[in-house]
Amino acid sequence: MMVGNLQAKPCNECQAPIIWPRSARSGTATPLDAQPSPRGNVALYERGSGTQIAAVLTPRAAAGYRAAGQPTYLHHAVSCPFAARWNKGAARAEGRS
């Protein structure tokens, strides 16, 4: 499965297809569910270099994207049942850090 120019690969924990665009904020690779989500709060856009960028949207902006027929995505930590194993923020939320 391709999303833009990103090839989906399976999550190491749950095997769901994920993509790894660069975060608009930090520039680091960010795992997103490869399938768009009606609950998504992340939009993808392409920089001039062809790099896919992930930008976190406000709830209002996300609703506007969806109303305009634009896909929104979820950070994979939201949907992965094993996120606490690999996501430091999820582990802290569970009191395991």
C-alpha positions as a LaTeX table, in Angstrom:
\begin{tabular}{lrrr}
\hline
Residue & $x$ (\AA) & $y$ (\AA) & $z$ (\AA) \\
\hline
Met1 & 0.00 & 0.00 & 0.00 \\
Met2 & 1.30 & 3.44 & $-0.92$ \\
Val3 & 0.27 & 6.71 & 0.71 \\
Gly4 & 1.67 & 9.53 & $-1.37$ \\
Asn5 & 5.21 & 8.36 & $-1.96$ \\
Leu6 & 5.37 & 6.40 & 1.31 \\
Gln7 & 5.27 & 2.61 & 1.28 \\
Ala8 & 3.27 & 1.18 & 4.20 \\
Lys9 & 5.14 & $-1.33$ & 6.34 \\
Pro10 & 3.86 & $-3.52$ & 9.19 \\
Cys11 & 4.17 & $-2.33$ & 12.78 \\
Asn12 & 6.78 & $-4.42$ & 14.59 \\
Glu13 & 4.29 & $-5.12$ & 17.39 \\
Cys14 & 0.76 & $-5.41$ & 15.96 \\
Gln15 & 1.55 & $-5.87$ & 12.24 \\
Ala16 & $-0.91$ & $-3.12$ & 11.17 \\
Pro17 & 0.25 & $-1.18$ & 8.09 \\
Ile18 & 1.91 & 2.12 & 9.03 \\
Ile19 & 3.67 & 4.91 & 7.19 \\
Trp20 & 6.56 & 7.06 & 8.39 \\
Pro21 & 6.27 & 10.68 & 7.21 \\
Arg22 & 8.41 & 13.43 & 8.77 \\
Ser23 & 6.86 & 15.49 & 11.56 \\
Ala24 & 6.27 & 19.12 & 10.57 \\
Arg25 & 7.28 & 20.12 & 14.08 \\
Ser26 & 10.39 & 18.06 & 14.83 \\
Gly27 & 11.43 & 16.66 & 11.45 \\
Thr28 & 11.64 & 13.15 & 12.86 \\
Ala29 & 9.90 & 10.13 & 11.36 \\
Thr30 & 6.42 & 9.69 & 12.83 \\
Pro31 & 4.39 & 6.45 & 12.69 \\
Leu32 & 0.88 & 6.92 & 11.32 \\
Asp33 & $-1.79$ & 4.37 & 10.52 \\
Ala34 & $-1.67$ & 3.92 & 6.75 \\
Gln35 & $-5.46$ & 4.05 & 6.40 \\
Pro36 & $-7.17$ & 7.44 & 6.75 \\
Ser37 & $-9.37$ & 7.71 & 9.83 \\
Pro38 & $-12.60$ & 9.61 & 10.54 \\
Arg39 & $-11.01$ & 10.29 & 13.97 \\
Gly40 & $-7.70$ & 11.43 & 12.50 \\
Asn41 & $-6.00$ & 14.64 & 13.58 \\
Val42 & $-2.96$ & 14.51 & 11.28 \\
Ala43 & $-2.78$ & 15.78 & 7.69 \\
Leu44 & $-0.12$ & 14.87 & 5.16 \\
Tyr45 & 1.41 & 17.25 & 2.67 \\
Glu46 & 4.40 & 17.11 & 0.40 \\
Arg47 & 7.39 & 19.43 & 0.56 \\
Gly48 & 9.00 & 20.56 & $-2.68$ \\
Ser49 & 11.63 & 17.85 & $-2.25$ \\
Gly50 & 8.92 & 15.17 & $-2.35$ \\
Thr51 & 9.18 & 14.50 & 1.39 \\
Gln52 & 5.85 & 13.64 & 3.02 \\
Ile53 & 5.21 & 15.83 & 6.07 \\
Ala54 & 2.75 & 15.09 & 8.90 \\
Ala55 & 1.09 & 18.08 & 10.56 \\
Val56 & $-1.06$ & 17.77 & 13.68 \\
Leu57 & $-4.38$ & 19.56 & 13.24 \\
Thr58 & $-6.65$ & 21.25 & 15.76 \\
Pro59 & $-10.03$ & 19.52 & 16.14 \\
Arg60 & $-11.68$ & 22.27 & 14.09 \\
Ala61 & $-9.09$ & 22.05 & 11.31 \\
Ala62 & $-9.35$ & 18.24 & 11.24 \\
Ala63 & $-13.14$ & 18.49 & 10.88 \\
Gly64 & $-12.65$ & 20.98 & 8.03 \\
Tyr65 & $-10.22$ & 18.66 & 6.25 \\
Arg66 & $-12.68$ & 15.78 & 6.48 \\
Ala67 & $-15.62$ & 17.98 & 5.38 \\
Ala68 & $-13.58$ & 18.95 & 2.31 \\
Gly69 & $-12.95$ & 15.28 & 1.51 \\
Gln70 & $-9.29$ & 15.41 & 2.55 \\
Pro71 & $-7.95$ & 12.38 & 4.44 \\
Thr72 & $-6.81$ & 12.62 & 8.05 \\
Tyr73 & $-4.65$ & 10.07 & 9.82 \\
Leu74 & $-4.05$ & 8.81 & 13.36 \\
His75 & $-0.69$ & 8.55 & 15.07 \\
His76 & $-0.14$ & 4.81 & 15.38 \\
Ala77 & 0.27 & 5.06 & 19.17 \\
Val78 & $-3.48$ & 5.80 & 19.32 \\
Ser79 & $-4.50$ & 2.54 & 17.66 \\
Cys80 & $-1.67$ & 0.10 & 18.43 \\
Pro81 & $-2.62$ & $-2.27$ & 21.27 \\
Phe82 & 1.10 & $-2.57$ & 22.10 \\
Ala83 & 1.95 & 1.15 & 22.05 \\
Ala84 & 3.22 & 1.10 & 25.64 \\
Arg85 & 6.01 & $-1.24$ & 24.52 \\
Trp86 & 7.46 & 1.25 & 22.05 \\
Asn87 & 5.98 & 4.66 & 22.86 \\
Lys88 & 7.55 & 6.42 & 25.85 \\
Gly89 & 4.55 & 8.74 & 26.24 \\
Ala90 & 2.13 & 5.78 & 26.36 \\
Ala91 & 4.35 & 4.03 & 28.93 \\
Arg92 & 4.38 & 7.15 & 31.14 \\
Ala93 & 0.59 & 7.37 & 30.90 \\
Glu94 & 0.39 & 3.81 & 32.20 \\
Gly95 & 2.86 & 4.61 & 35.01 \\
Arg96 & 5.60 & 2.35 & 33.63 \\
Ser97 & 8.46 & 4.79 & 33.02 \\
\hline
\end{tabular}
